[in-house]
Amino acid sequence: MAESSARRKQSDQPALLDTELEHLPPDLRWREWMGRVEAVIFAASTPVTRETLARVVGNTCNIELIIDDIRAELAGRPYELVSVAGGWQHRTKKAFADVIRAATGQAESVRALAQSETLVLMCIAYFQPITRGELSSFFGKEVSRDLIGVLRGQDFIASGPRSPQPGAPYTYVTTKAFLSHFGFDTLRDLPDFEALEDAGLLSKEKLLAGDIPVGLVGEGDAEEEEAYGDGVEDHVF
């Protein structure tokens, strides 16, 4: 009885996948690797990491070259393969966004951020981990829990490590959803803050005035701006 049970367990195990494909000639091996990589990325709802792709093509395969060849084949198609949030993902090109919304009758799943929300999100992105108190000190006005809740609700930020300040308040950090939404692969893709300052393109004064670097621009509607304030000079965030 025990032996038959053991045999059933063994048969339930998936067969080991041949990732090296040494029995295939080089050109066919490459095509098979390309097909595997594209299939895995196509089936995934979130960006696929290198570690995941290595499970189907092995550790010796040059995944970057595979990605480059897939991208070349997708040239001229309405979708593309992008590097985002530490992995790769199929995405419809932005030029077709209105077409898709018209066909599905659906609005954008994530509403545009109001200016005040975008400013706070940008500060968290650049200076994380950062507490709500530190954000309030930066802007000279209180950053409300409601505003933080909006950013958390859209999964753009999450709680970071406790601050060593008295009371050990929570800090806030950006998430992979933040990277994915704004099209960043890693936080290193953010415009360099010091370089922007040195070039005179950004300063605390410009930031407080709502001068936001390209890549973190959100267009809130009028109601959102009235609710959260149209600037830091006269309103509480």
ROTISE-953398 format. One line per 4 residues: their letters; for each residue x, y, z of N, C-alpha, C, CB. Coordinates in nm, 2 decimals. Atoms other than C-alpha are relative to their C-alpha. Glycine has a CB too. Layout:
A) X/Y/Z/X/Y/Z/X/Y/Z/X/Y/Z | ...
***
This chain:
MAES) 0.08/-0.12/0.00/0.00/0.00/0.00/0.09/0.13/0.00/-0.09/0.00/0.12 | -0.09/-0.11/0.00/0.28/0.24/0.09/0.08/0.02/-0.13/0.10/-0.02/0.12 | -0.08/-0.01/0.12/0.47/0.15/-0.22/-0.09/0.06/-0.12/0.05/-0.14/-0.05 | 0.08/-0.06/0.11/0.17/0.23/-0.45/-0.03/0.15/0.02/-0.14/-0.08/0.00
SARR) 0.01/-0.14/-0.03/0.12/0.56/-0.27/0.12/0.08/-0.04/-0.03/0.02/0.15 | -0.12/-0.07/0.04/0.48/0.65/-0.32/0.01/0.01/-0.15/0.12/-0.08/0.05 | 0.00/-0.01/0.14/0.45/0.56/-0.69/-0.09/0.11/-0.06/-0.04/-0.14/-0.06 | 0.09/-0.11/0.05/0.15/0.79/-0.73/0.06/0.13/0.03/-0.14/-0.02/0.08
KQSD) -0.06/-0.13/-0.03/0.33/1.08/-0.56/0.11/0.03/-0.10/0.06/0.00/0.14 | -0.11/-0.02/0.10/0.63/1.03/-0.80/-0.06/0.03/-0.13/0.08/-0.12/-0.01 | 0.06/-0.02/0.13/0.40/1.02/-1.10/-0.07/0.14/-0.01/-0.11/-0.10/-0.03 | 0.06/-0.14/-0.01/0.23/1.35/-0.98/0.10/0.11/-0.02/-0.07/0.01/0.13
QPAL) -0.10/-0.10/0.02/0.56/1.53/-1.00/0.02/0.04/-0.14/0.13/-0.05/0.06 | -0.02/-0.04/0.13/0.61/1.74/-1.31/0.13/-0.05/-0.05/-0.02/0.15/-0.02 | -0.12/0.04/0.06/0.87/1.62/-1.55/0.10/0.11/0.00/-0.02/-0.06/-0.15 | -0.10/-0.10/0.00/1.20/1.81/-1.53/0.01/0.06/-0.14/0.14/-0.06/0.04
LDTE) 0.00/-0.07/0.13/1.21/2.07/-1.81/0.15/0.01/-0.05/-0.06/0.14/0.01 | -0.13/-0.01/0.07/1.51/2.05/-2.05/0.02/0.14/-0.03/0.01/-0.10/-0.12 | -0.03/-0.14/0.03/1.65/2.40/-2.04/0.12/0.02/-0.09/0.02/0.08/0.13 | -0.13/-0.02/0.08/1.98/2.34/-2.22/-0.03/-0.03/-0.15/0.11/-0.09/0.05
LEHL) 0.04/0.04/0.14/1.82/2.18/-2.53/0.12/-0.03/-0.09/-0.08/0.12/-0.06 | -0.12/0.03/0.07/2.16/2.05/-2.64/-0.02/-0.09/-0.12/0.10/-0.07/0.09 | 0.03/0.09/0.11/1.99/1.80/-2.88/-0.04/0.08/-0.12/-0.11/-0.10/0.04 | 0.04/-0.08/0.11/1.88/2.09/-3.10/0.11/0.08/-0.06/-0.11/0.10/0.05
PPDL) -0.10/-0.08/0.06/2.09/2.28/-3.35/-0.01/0.14/0.06/-0.01/0.00/-0.15 | 0.00/-0.13/-0.07/2.18/2.63/-3.23/-0.12/0.09/-0.04/0.13/0.08/-0.03 | 0.11/-0.09/0.04/1.92/2.82/-3.44/-0.13/-0.04/0.05/0.00/0.01/-0.16 | 0.13/0.05/-0.05/1.63/2.60/-3.34/0.00/0.01/0.16/-0.02/-0.15/-0.04
RWRE) -0.01/-0.02/-0.15/1.75/2.61/-2.97/-0.03/0.14/0.03/0.14/-0.04/0.05 | 0.03/-0.14/-0.02/1.74/2.99/-2.99/-0.14/0.03/-0.01/0.09/0.09/-0.09 | 0.15/-0.02/0.03/1.39/2.99/-3.14/-0.08/-0.05/0.11/-0.04/-0.06/-0.13 | 0.08/0.06/-0.11/1.27/2.76/-2.87/0.01/0.08/0.13/0.05/-0.15/0.03
WMGR) -0.02/-0.09/-0.11/1.42/2.98/-2.60/-0.08/0.13/-0.01/0.15/0.04/0.02 | 0.08/-0.12/0.02/1.26/3.29/-2.75/-0.15/-0.03/0.02/0.02/0.05/-0.15 | 0.14/0.03/-0.02/0.92/3.11/-2.76/-0.03/-0.02/0.15/-0.03/-0.13/-0.08 | 0.02/0.03/-0.14/0.95/3.00/-2.40/-0.01/0.14/0.08/0.11/-0.09/0.06
VEAV) -0.01/-0.13/-0.07/1.05/3.35/-2.28/-0.13/0.08/-0.03/0.12/0.08/-0.04 | 0.11/-0.08/0.04/0.77/3.52/-2.47/-0.13/-0.06/0.06/-0.01/0.02/-0.15 | 0.12/0.06/-0.05/0.51/3.27/-2.36/-0.02/0.02/0.15/0.00/-0.16/-0.02 | 0.00/-0.02/-0.14/0.60/3.31/-1.99/-0.04/0.14/0.03/0.13/-0.04/0.07
IFAA) 0.03/-0.14/-0.02/0.59/3.69/-2.01/-0.14/0.03/-0.04/0.10/0.09/-0.08 | 0.13/-0.03/0.05/0.27/3.69/-2.21/-0.11/-0.05/0.10/-0.02/-0.07/-0.14 | 0.10/0.06/-0.09/0.09/3.46/-1.96/0.00/0.07/0.14/0.03/-0.14/0.02 | -0.01/-0.06/-0.14/0.20/3.67/-1.65/-0.08/0.13/0.00/0.15/0.02/0.03
STPV) 0.08/-0.13/-0.02/-0.01/3.95/-1.51/0.09/0.11/0.06/-0.12/-0.02/0.09 | -0.09/-0.09/-0.06/0.29/4.11/-1.35/0.14/-0.01/-0.07/0.02/-0.02/0.16 | -0.13/0.02/0.07/0.65/4.18/-1.47/0.07/-0.13/0.04/0.09/0.12/0.04 | -0.06/0.13/-0.02/0.85/3.86/-1.50/0.15/0.03/0.02/-0.02/-0.10/-0.12
TRET) -0.14/-0.03/-0.03/1.20/3.86/-1.34/0.09/-0.10/-0.07/0.02/-0.02/0.15 | -0.10/0.09/0.06/1.52/3.71/-1.47/0.00/-0.14/0.06/0.14/0.07/0.01 | 0.00/0.13/-0.07/1.51/3.44/-1.21/-0.11/-0.09/-0.05/-0.02/0.02/0.15 | 0.11/0.08/0.06/1.17/3.32/-1.34/0.03/-0.05/-0.14/-0.13/0.08/0.00
LARV) -0.03/0.04/0.14/1.28/3.32/-1.70/0.12/-0.11/0.00/0.04/0.12/-0.08 | -0.11/0.09/0.00/1.60/3.13/-1.61/-0.05/-0.14/0.03/0.10/0.04/0.11 | 0.05/0.13/-0.02/1.38/2.84/-1.50/-0.04/-0.08/-0.13/-0.12/0.01/0.09 | 0.04/0.06/0.13/1.28/2.78/-1.86/0.10/0.00/-0.11/-0.13/0.06/-0.05
VGNT) -0.11/-0.01/0.10/1.60/2.87/-2.05/0.13/-0.03/0.06/0.00/0.13/-0.06 | -0.13/0.03/-0.06/1.87/2.79/-1.80/0.08/0.12/0.03/0.08/-0.09/-0.09 | -0.08/-0.11/-0.05/2.13/3.01/-1.64/0.11/0.04/-0.10/0.07/-0.03/0.13 | -0.10/-0.04/0.10/2.37/3.01/-1.94/-0.05/0.08/-0.12/0.07/-0.13/-0.05
CNIE) 0.07/-0.07/0.11/2.12/3.16/-2.19/0.01/0.15/0.03/-0.15/-0.05/-0.02 | -0.01/-0.14/-0.01/2.17/3.53/-2.26/-0.14/0.06/-0.01/0.10/0.06/-0.11 | 0.14/-0.05/0.00/1.83/3.66/-2.16/-0.02/0.13/-0.07/-0.06/0.00/0.14 | 0.01/-0.14/0.06/1.90/4.02/-2.27/-0.01/-0.01/-0.15/0.12/0.08/0.04
LIID) 0.00/0.02/0.15/1.97/3.90/-2.63/-0.13/-0.06/-0.04/0.12/-0.08/-0.04 | 0.13/0.06/0.03/1.66/3.69/-2.62/-0.11/0.11/-0.01/-0.04/-0.11/0.10 | 0.09/-0.11/-0.01/1.46/3.99/-2.52/0.01/0.10/-0.12/0.01/0.08/0.13 | -0.03/-0.09/0.12/1.62/4.21/-2.79/-0.06/-0.06/-0.13/0.15/0.02/-0.02
DIRA) 0.05/0.07/0.12/1.53/3.95/-3.06/-0.16/0.00/0.00/0.05/-0.14/-0.01 | 0.14/0.00/-0.01/1.17/3.93/-2.93/-0.05/0.14/-0.03/-0.05/-0.04/0.14 | 0.04/-0.14/0.03/1.14/4.31/-2.94/0.01/0.03/-0.14/0.09/0.10/0.09 | -0.01/-0.02/0.14/1.27/4.32/-3.29/-0.11/-0.06/-0.08/0.14/-0.05/-0.05
ELAG) 0.11/0.06/0.07/1.00/4.08/-3.40/-0.13/0.07/0.03/-0.01/-0.15/0.04 | 0.13/-0.07/-0.03/0.73/4.29/-3.23/0.00/0.14/-0.06/-0.01/0.01/0.15 | 0.00/-0.14/0.06/0.84/4.61/-3.41/-0.12/0.01/-0.10/0.13/0.02/-0.07 | 0.12/-0.02/0.08/0.53/4.75/-3.58/-0.13/-0.06/0.05/0.03/-0.05/-0.13
RPYE) 0.12/0.05/-0.06/0.29/4.56/-3.36/-0.06/0.09/0.10/0.03/-0.14/0.07 | 0.06/-0.10/-0.09/0.04/4.74/-3.13/0.04/-0.03/0.15/-0.15/-0.01/-0.01 | -0.05/0.02/-0.14/0.21/4.59/-2.82/0.15/-0.02/-0.01/-0.07/-0.12/0.06 | -0.14/0.00/-0.01/0.57/4.58/-2.70/0.04/-0.07/0.13/0.06/0.14/-0.01
LVSV) -0.06/0.07/-0.12/0.80/4.41/-2.44/0.08/0.11/0.07/0.09/-0.12/-0.04 | -0.07/-0.11/-0.07/0.91/4.66/-2.18/0.07/-0.05/0.13/-0.10/0.11/0.04 | -0.07/0.03/-0.13/1.16/4.65/-1.89/-0.07/0.09/0.11/0.15/0.03/-0.01 | 0.07/-0.08/-0.10/0.96/4.76/-1.58/0.00/-0.08/0.13/-0.14/0.03/-0.05
AGGW) 0.01/0.06/-0.14/0.97/4.70/-1.20/0.09/-0.12/0.02/-0.14/-0.03/0.03 | -0.09/0.11/-0.02/1.27/4.47/-1.22/-0.03/-0.12/-0.08/0.00/-0.03/0.14 | 0.03/0.12/0.09/1.13/4.24/-1.49/-0.04/0.05/-0.14/-0.10/-0.08/0.06 | 0.05/-0.03/0.13/0.97/4.23/-1.83/-0.15/-0.02/-0.01/0.08/-0.08/-0.11
QHRT) 0.15/0.02/0.01/0.61/4.27/-1.93/-0.05/0.04/-0.14/-0.07/0.09/0.10 | 0.06/-0.04/0.12/0.40/4.28/-2.25/-0.10/0.12/0.03/-0.08/-0.11/-0.07 | 0.09/-0.11/-0.02/0.22/4.62/-2.28/-0.04/0.05/-0.13/0.07/0.11/0.09 | 0.05/-0.06/0.12/0.00/4.77/-2.54/0.06/0.14/-0.01/-0.16/0.01/0.01
KKAF) -0.06/-0.13/0.02/0.16/5.08/-2.69/-0.10/0.11/0.04/0.05/0.02/-0.14 | 0.08/-0.11/-0.05/0.03/5.41/-2.55/-0.10/0.06/-0.11/0.08/0.11/0.06 | 0.08/-0.05/0.11/-0.10/5.51/-2.89/-0.13/-0.06/-0.02/0.08/-0.01/-0.13 | 0.12/0.08/0.02/-0.37/5.25/-2.87/-0.09/0.00/0.13/0.03/-0.14/-0.03
ADVI) 0.08/0.00/-0.12/-0.50/5.34/-2.52/-0.14/0.04/-0.02/0.07/0.10/0.10 | 0.14/-0.04/0.02/-0.80/5.53/-2.64/-0.08/-0.10/-0.08/0.00/0.13/-0.08 | 0.06/0.10/0.07/-0.88/5.25/-2.88/-0.05/-0.11/0.09/0.09/-0.06/-0.11 | 0.03/0.11/-0.10/-0.88/4.99/-2.60/-0.12/0.05/0.09/0.12/-0.04/0.08
RAAT) 0.11/-0.05/-0.08/-1.10/5.21/-2.38/-0.13/0.01/-0.07/0.04/0.14/0.06 | 0.13/-0.01/0.08/-1.35/5.27/-2.66/-0.06/-0.14/-0.02/0.03/0.07/-0.13 | 0.05/0.13/0.03/-1.37/4.90/-2.73/-0.06/-0.07/0.12/0.12/-0.09/-0.06 | 0.05/0.06/-0.12/-1.41/4.79/-2.37/-0.10/0.08/0.08/0.12/-0.03/0.09
GQAE) 0.09/-0.08/-0.08/-1.61/5.08/-2.24/0.05/0.03/0.14/-0.13/-0.06/0.00 | -0.05/-0.02/-0.13/-1.38/5.10/-1.94/0.09/0.12/0.01/0.08/-0.13/0.04 | -0.09/-0.11/-0.03/-1.21/5.40/-1.79/0.13/-0.05/0.05/-0.06/0.10/0.10 | -0.13/0.04/-0.05/-0.85/5.39/-1.67/-0.02/-0.06/0.14/0.10/0.11/0.00
SVRA) 0.02/0.07/-0.13/-0.82/5.15/-1.37/0.05/0.08/0.11/0.06/-0.14/-0.01 | -0.06/-0.09/-0.10/-0.61/5.40/-1.18/-0.02/0.14/-0.03/0.15/-0.03/0.02 | 0.03/-0.13/0.03/-0.73/5.75/-1.16/0.13/0.09/0.00/-0.10/0.06/0.10 | -0.11/-0.08/0.00/-0.49/6.03/-1.23/0.02/0.07/0.13/-0.02/0.11/-0.11
LAQS) -0.03/-0.06/-0.13/-0.32/6.18/-0.93/-0.02/0.15/0.00/0.14/-0.03/0.05 | 0.00/-0.14/-0.02/-0.39/6.53/-0.81/0.14/0.05/0.02/-0.09/0.05/0.12 | -0.13/-0.06/-0.01/-0.10/6.77/-0.81/0.06/-0.02/0.14/0.00/0.15/-0.04 | -0.06/0.01/-0.14/-0.06/6.76/-0.43/0.04/-0.14/0.03/-0.11/0.04/0.10
ETLV) -0.04/0.14/-0.01/-0.06/6.38/-0.44/0.13/-0.04/-0.07/-0.11/-0.09/-0.05 | -0.12/0.03/0.08/0.20/6.37/-0.71/0.12/0.06/0.06/-0.02/0.06/-0.14 | -0.12/-0.06/-0.07/0.43/6.61/-0.52/0.04/-0.08/0.12/-0.04/0.14/0.05 | -0.03/0.08/-0.11/0.41/6.40/-0.21/0.06/-0.14/-0.04/-0.12/-0.03/0.09
LMCI) -0.06/0.12/0.05/0.47/6.08/-0.41/0.14/0.02/-0.05/-0.09/-0.06/-0.11 | -0.14/-0.02/0.05/0.77/6.23/-0.58/0.10/0.02/0.11/0.00/0.13/-0.08 | -0.09/-0.02/-0.12/0.92/6.33/-0.24/0.03/-0.14/0.06/-0.05/0.09/0.10 | -0.02/0.13/-0.06/0.87/5.98/-0.11/0.10/-0.08/-0.09/-0.13/-0.08/0.01
AYFQ) -0.08/0.08/0.10/1.03/5.83/-0.43/0.15/0.04/0.01/-0.05/0.03/-0.14 | -0.14/-0.05/0.00/1.34/6.05/-0.40/0.07/-0.01/0.14/0.00/0.15/-0.03 | -0.06/-0.01/-0.13/1.39/6.06/-0.02/-0.04/-0.12/0.09/-0.04/0.13/0.07 | 0.04/0.12/-0.08/1.26/5.72/0.10/0.12/-0.07/0.06/-0.08/-0.10/-0.09
PITR) 0.13/0.00/-0.08/1.23/5.59/0.36/-0.02/0.13/0.07/0.01/-0.12/0.10 | 0.03/-0.14/-0.06/1.06/5.91/0.49/-0.13/-0.01/0.08/0.00/0.10/-0.11 | 0.12/0.00/-0.08/0.81/5.97/0.76/-0.10/0.11/-0.04/0.04/0.02/0.15 | 0.10/-0.10/0.03/0.49/6.17/0.73/0.04/0.14/0.06/-0.14/-0.04/0.05
GELS) -0.05/-0.12/-0.06/0.64/6.42/0.97/0.11/0.07/-0.08/0.05/-0.03/0.14 | -0.10/-0.06/0.09/0.94/6.47/0.75/-0.05/0.06/-0.12/0.11/-0.11/-0.03 | 0.07/-0.06/0.12/0.72/6.52/0.45/-0.06/0.13/0.03/-0.11/-0.10/-0.05 | 0.07/-0.12/-0.04/0.52/6.78/0.64/0.10/0.11/0.02/-0.08/-0.02/0.13
SFFG) -0.11/-0.10/-0.02/0.85/6.96/0.74/0.05/0.05/-0.13/0.11/-0.06/0.09 | -0.05/-0.04/0.13/0.96/6.96/0.38/-0.09/0.10/-0.06/0.02/-0.13/-0.09 | 0.10/-0.09/0.07/0.64/7.12/0.25/-0.04/0.12/0.09/-0.12/-0.08/-0.04 | 0.04/-0.10/-0.08/0.59/7.34/0.55/-0.15/0.00/0.04/0.03/0.13/-0.06
KEVS) 0.14/0.02/-0.03/0.23/7.22/0.58/-0.02/-0.15/0.03/-0.09/0.05/-0.12 | 0.03/0.14/-0.03/0.08/6.90/0.72/-0.04/-0.08/-0.12/-0.10/-0.01/0.11 | 0.04/0.09/0.10/0.07/6.61/0.48/-0.10/-0.10/0.07/0.12/-0.09/-0.05 | 0.10/0.07/-0.07/-0.26/6.45/0.58/0.00/-0.15/-0.01/-0.14/0.05/-0.05
RDLI) 0.01/0.15/0.01/-0.32/6.08/0.66/-0.09/-0.04/-0.12/-0.06/-0.05/0.13 | 0.09/0.04/0.11/-0.60/6.09/0.40/0.08/0.00/-0.13/-0.11/0.10/-0.02 | -0.08/-0.01/0.12/-0.35/6.19/0.13/0.09/-0.13/-0.01/0.09/0.12/-0.01 | -0.08/0.12/-0.01/-0.11/5.91/0.24/-0.09/-0.12/-0.03/0.06/-0.02/0.14
GVLR) 0.09/0.11/0.03/-0.41/5.68/0.23/-0.04/-0.02/-0.15/-0.13/0.02/0.08 | 0.02/0.00/0.14/-0.48/5.77/-0.13/0.11/-0.07/-0.07/-0.02/0.14/-0.06 | -0.12/0.06/0.06/-0.13/5.68/-0.23/0.02/-0.15/0.03/0.13/0.07/0.04 | -0.01/0.15/-0.04/-0.14/5.35/-0.03/-0.11/-0.07/-0.07/-0.02/-0.01/0.15
GQDF) 0.11/0.07/0.06/-0.48/5.27/-0.18/0.02/-0.03/-0.14/-0.13/0.09/0.01 | -0.04/0.03/0.14/-0.34/5.29/-0.53/0.13/-0.09/-0.01/0.02/0.13/-0.08 | -0.11/0.09/-0.01/-0.05/5.07/-0.41/0.13/0.06/-0.05/-0.02/-0.13/-0.08 | -0.12/-0.07/0.04/0.21/5.34/-0.50/0.10/0.00/0.11/-0.03/0.14/-0.05
IASG) -0.09/0.00/-0.11/0.36/5.34/-0.15/-0.04/-0.11/0.10/0.00/0.14/0.07 | 0.02/0.10/-0.11/0.39/5.10/0.15/0.08/0.05/0.12/0.04/-0.14/-0.05 | -0.07/-0.03/-0.12/0.51/5.11/0.50/0.15/-0.05/-0.01/-0.07/-0.05/0.13 | -0.14/0.05/0.00/0.89/5.10/0.53/0.04/-0.03/0.15/0.09/0.11/-0.06
PRSP) -0.05/0.03/-0.14/1.11/5.04/0.84/-0.04/0.12/0.09/0.15/-0.02/0.00 | 0.03/-0.10/-0.10/1.04/5.22/1.16/0.12/0.10/0.01/-0.02/-0.06/0.14 | -0.11/-0.10/-0.01/1.23/5.55/1.19/0.06/0.00/0.14/-0.06/0.14/-0.02 | -0.06/0.00/-0.14/1.48/5.58/1.48/-0.04/0.13/0.08/0.15/0.00/-0.02
QPGA) 0.05/-0.12/-0.08/1.31/5.91/1.58/-0.08/-0.04/0.12/-0.08/0.09/-0.10 | 0.08/0.03/-0.11/1.13/5.93/1.91/-0.14/-0.05/-0.04/-0.01/0.12/0.10 | 0.13/0.06/0.04/0.81/5.72/1.89/0.01/-0.10/-0.11/-0.09/0.11/-0.03 | -0.02/0.10/0.11/0.96/5.51/1.61/-0.12/0.01/-0.10/0.01/-0.14/0.05
PYTY) 0.11/-0.01/0.09/0.71/5.64/1.35/0.03/-0.08/-0.13/-0.03/0.15/-0.04 | -0.02/0.08/0.12/0.66/5.44/1.03/0.05/0.10/-0.11/-0.14/-0.06/-0.05 | -0.05/-0.07/0.12/0.84/5.55/0.72/-0.08/-0.05/-0.12/0.15/-0.02/-0.03 | 0.07/0.05/0.12/0.70/5.52/0.36/0.10/-0.01/-0.11/-0.11/0.11/-0.04
VTTK) -0.08/0.03/0.12/0.86/5.38/0.05/-0.09/-0.03/-0.12/0.09/-0.13/0.03 | 0.08/0.03/0.11/0.75/5.33/-0.30/0.00/-0.15/-0.03/0.06/0.07/-0.13 | 0.02/0.14/0.03/0.64/4.99/-0.44/0.03/-0.04/-0.14/-0.15/-0.04/0.03 | -0.01/0.04/0.14/0.68/4.78/-0.75/-0.11/0.05/-0.09/0.01/-0.16/-0.01
AFLS) 0.11/-0.05/0.07/0.34/4.90/-0.85/0.03/0.14/-0.05/-0.13/0.00/0.08 | -0.04/-0.13/0.04/0.48/5.25/-0.85/0.09/0.00/-0.12/0.07/0.07/0.12 | -0.10/0.01/0.11/0.77/5.15/-1.08/-0.08/-0.04/-0.13/0.10/-0.11/0.03 | 0.07/0.05/0.12/0.53/4.96/-1.31/-0.09/0.11/-0.06/-0.09/-0.12/0.04
HFGF) 0.10/-0.10/0.05/0.27/5.25/-1.33/0.08/0.11/-0.08/-0.08/0.06/0.12 | -0.07/-0.11/0.07/0.53/5.51/-1.42/0.11/-0.04/-0.10/0.07/0.09/0.11 | -0.08/0.05/0.10/0.73/5.28/-1.64/0.15/0.00/0.03/-0.01/0.08/-0.13 | -0.14/0.01/-0.05/1.05/5.26/-1.43/0.04/-0.14/0.02/0.02/0.09/0.12
DTLR) -0.05/0.13/-0.03/1.26/4.95/-1.42/0.05/-0.01/0.14/0.12/-0.04/-0.10 | -0.04/-0.01/-0.14/1.43/5.05/-1.09/0.00/0.15/0.04/0.14/-0.06/0.01 | 0.00/-0.14/-0.05/1.45/5.37/-0.88/0.12/0.08/-0.06/0.01/0.00/0.15 | -0.11/-0.07/0.07/1.78/5.44/-1.06/-0.05/0.07/-0.13/0.11/-0.09/-0.03
DLPD) 0.05/-0.06/0.12/1.56/5.54/-1.36/-0.06/0.14/0.03/-0.10/-0.09/-0.06 | 0.06/-0.13/-0.03/1.42/5.84/-1.17/0.10/0.11/-0.04/-0.02/0.01/0.16 | -0.10/-0.11/0.03/1.57/6.17/-1.29/0.08/0.03/0.12/-0.08/0.13/-0.05 | -0.10/-0.02/-0.11/1.88/6.24/-1.09/-0.03/0.13/0.07/0.14/-0.01/-0.05
FEAL) 0.04/-0.12/-0.07/1.77/6.49/-0.82/0.11/0.10/0.01/-0.05/-0.03/0.14 | -0.11/-0.10/-0.01/2.11/6.65/-0.77/0.04/0.06/-0.13/0.12/-0.07/0.07 | -0.03/-0.05/0.13/2.17/6.67/-1.14/-0.10/0.11/-0.04/0.01/-0.11/-0.10 | 0.10/-0.10/0.03/1.84/6.85/-1.18/0.02/0.13/0.07/-0.14/-0.06/0.03
EDAG) -0.03/-0.12/-0.08/1.94/7.09/-0.90/0.11/0.08/-0.06/0.02/-0.03/0.14 | -0.12/-0.06/0.05/2.28/7.15/-1.05/-0.03/0.07/-0.13/0.11/-0.10/-0.02 | 0.04/-0.05/0.13/2.12/7.22/-1.39/-0.10/0.12/0.01/-0.05/-0.10/-0.09 | 0.10/-0.11/-0.03/1.88/7.47/-1.23/-0.14/-0.04/-0.05/0.04/0.12/-0.08
LLSK) 0.14/0.05/0.05/1.58/7.25/-1.35/-0.09/-0.03/0.12/0.02/-0.12/-0.08 | 0.09/0.03/-0.11/1.46/7.17/-1.00/0.07/0.05/0.13/-0.02/-0.15/0.01 | -0.04/-0.05/-0.13/1.49/7.32/-0.65/-0.12/-0.02/0.10/0.05/0.14/0.00 | 0.11/0.02/-0.10/1.29/7.30/-0.33/-0.11/0.11/-0.03/0.05/0.02/0.14
EKLL) 0.10/-0.10/0.04/1.12/7.63/-0.44/-0.08/-0.04/-0.12/0.07/0.13/-0.03 | 0.08/0.04/0.12/1.02/7.49/-0.78/-0.09/-0.12/0.04/0.10/-0.04/-0.11 | 0.08/0.11/-0.04/0.90/7.17/-0.61/-0.12/0.05/0.07/0.08/-0.10/0.08 | 0.12/-0.05/-0.08/0.68/7.36/-0.37/-0.10/0.08/-0.09/0.05/0.09/0.11
AGDI) 0.09/-0.07/0.10/0.55/7.56/-0.67/-0.07/-0.09/-0.09/0.08/0.10/-0.08 | 0.06/0.09/0.09/0.45/7.24/-0.84/0.07/-0.03/-0.13/-0.14/0.04/-0.03 | -0.08/0.02/0.12/0.73/7.22/-1.09/0.05/-0.15/0.01/0.12/0.10/-0.02 | -0.03/0.14/-0.02/0.74/6.84/-1.13/0.08/-0.06/-0.12/-0.13/-0.08/0.01
PVGL) -0.07/0.06/0.11/1.00/6.65/-1.34/-0.08/-0.09/-0.08/0.12/-0.07/0.05 | 0.07/0.09/0.09/0.88/6.46/-1.64/0.01/-0.14/0.05/0.05/0.01/-0.15 | -0.01/0.14/-0.04/0.79/6.10/-1.55/-0.08/-0.02/0.13/0.14/-0.04/0.03 | 0.08/0.01/-0.12/0.60/6.18/-1.23/-0.12/0.10/0.00/0.08/0.03/0.13
VGEG) 0.10/-0.10/0.01/0.33/6.41/-1.36/-0.14/-0.07/0.00/0.01/0.08/-0.13 | 0.14/0.05/-0.01/-0.03/6.34/-1.26/-0.10/0.12/-0.02/-0.03/-0.07/0.13 | 0.10/-0.11/0.03/-0.33/6.54/-1.38/-0.13/-0.03/0.07/-0.03/0.01/-0.16 | 0.13/0.02/-0.08/-0.60/6.55/-1.11/-0.10/0.09/-0.06/0.03/0.03/0.14
DAEE) 0.11/-0.08/0.05/-0.94/6.69/-1.20/-0.02/0.11/0.10/-0.13/-0.08/-0.02 | 0.02/-0.12/-0.08/-1.07/7.01/-1.05/-0.05/-0.03/0.14/-0.10/0.10/-0.07 | 0.05/0.04/-0.13/-1.26/6.84/-0.77/0.11/-0.05/0.09/-0.11/-0.10/-0.02 | -0.11/0.05/-0.08/-0.95/6.66/-0.66/0.09/0.11/0.05/0.08/-0.10/-0.08
EEAY) -0.09/-0.11/-0.05/-0.75/6.98/-0.65/-0.07/0.08/0.11/0.03/0.09/-0.12 | 0.07/-0.07/-0.11/-1.02/7.15/-0.44/0.00/-0.08/0.13/-0.14/0.03/-0.04 | 0.01/0.08/-0.12/-1.03/6.86/-0.20/0.14/0.00/0.07/-0.04/-0.14/-0.04 | -0.14/0.01/-0.06/-0.65/6.84/-0.15/0.08/0.12/0.00/0.07/-0.11/-0.07
GDGV) -0.08/-0.12/0.00/-0.54/7.19/-0.22/0.07/0.02/-0.13/0.10/0.00/0.11 | -0.06/-0.03/0.13/-0.41/7.36/-0.53/0.15/0.04/0.01/-0.08/0.10/-0.08 | -0.14/-0.03/-0.02/-0.06/7.43/-0.38/0.03/0.00/0.14/0.02/0.14/-0.06 | -0.04/0.02/-0.14/0.14/7.41/-0.07/0.00/0.14/0.08/0.13/-0.06/0.01
EDHV) -0.01/-0.13/-0.07/0.14/7.79/0.00/-0.12/0.03/0.08/0.02/0.10/-0.10 | 0.12/-0.04/-0.06/-0.22/7.82/0.10/-0.08/-0.11/0.06/-0.08/0.08/-0.09 | 0.09/0.11/-0.03/-0.35/7.47/0.17/0.08/-0.10/0.08/-0.06/-0.06/-0.12 | -0.06/0.12/-0.06/-0.28/7.17/0.39/-0.02/-0.11/-0.09/-0.07/-0.03/0.14
F) 0.01/0.11/0.09/-0.21/6.86/0.19/-0.10/-0.10/0.06/0.14/-0.07/-0.01
***
